[in-house]
């Protein structure tokens, strides 16, 4: 959960901007290419991310499967390294003119029991740190934008 001093609409829109996403993960060399050619994702759009994480180059394509502006959206992996990945983004007014942003990510690792152990010990803590860093970047961008 991250708090930002801006309206939910601002954070919602920034969260769907792949250029802002790539900037939030610039340390990994993140790039993003959308199916629509637009930098802002909408319902049904797909985006392919390419980045270096944990010493490996990862490629993941996800689709915006649920879209309820400005309250929430969900993106789900359609191609990539995981058996499954679902990321829900929730934006709620905080009652004092700002927003509480919550990320809920579910990842199922490949490789059965071995993958589950690696996911628990390595992947989940790494993804938590990534999401926290991305959320801090979005909050700062949202507060600057308005």
C-alpha positions, 0 to 999 in steps of 0.5 A: 500500500502506497499513499500519494498526494494526488487524485486516484485518476492521476495515479490510475493513468500514470500506472497505465503509461508504459513510459512511466513504468519503464522509468520506474524500473530503469535500473533493470533496463526495462523496455515496454512495447504495446500492442496498440502503439500507444504509450497508455494502455487501455482495456484489452491492450497487451504490453511486452516488457523486456528487462534484466532481473536476477541476472537474467533477461526476462520477457513477459507479455501481459493483457489488461483484462479488467479496467474500471477507471479510476478505481482498479485494473488487472493485467495478466500474463499471456506469454512469459516466464511464469505458469501464471501471473495476475496483477491487480492495481487498486486506487482509493481516495484517502479521504484527505484529497490523496490516494491509497494505491494497492498492488496485489500480485499473484505469481505461479512459478513453473517447474512444479514443487521446485519452482514453488520453493524458488518462488517463495525464497527468491521471486516473491521477496524480489517482486515485493521490492520491485513493486514498492520501488515502482509504487514510490516512483508512481507516487512521486510522479503523481504528486508532481503531475497533480 
